[in-house]
Amino acid sequence: MASLWKEASFKTGYGHIAAKVWGDAVHAAQRFLAVHGWLDNAGTFDPLMERFMKTGWYRCPSFLYQSLLLAVTIRVIVIDNRCVVCLDLPGHGLSSHHPKGIPYSPPSDIQAMRTVAKDLGWEKYSLLGK
């Protein structure tokens, strides 16, 4: 079976940020960056994204996703022309670690998100997770 997502890598000054891209990152009307929690990785969103694919990415009216770890409910309306980029934040999954002496912090996560959005040419996007 062909993969439903594409692997992507975005260069940084210290290495790269890895991601899984579900959908068309260039032409999508709705764009999302999916950001995992602490000690996790981009695979966190695989069950949600696989559910979208099984139920019809373009046909499912809505899907309710309950994160047991964060106890946060995220309502996602599924429509045509959507892209979700699931990030491996720095030091997680397949992404590079920060250089020695550089701490992991919310500002470094935000910088990673901004780097990916800029490389994708996205000026407007929504965040999913974290």
Secondary structure, DSSP 8 states (H G I E B T S, - for coil): ---SSEEEEEEETTEEEEEEEEE-TTT-SEEEEEE--TT--GGGGHHHHHHHHHH-TTT---EEEEETTTTEEEEE---SSEEEEEEE-TTSTTS----TT----HHHHHHHHHHHHHHHT-SS-EEEE-
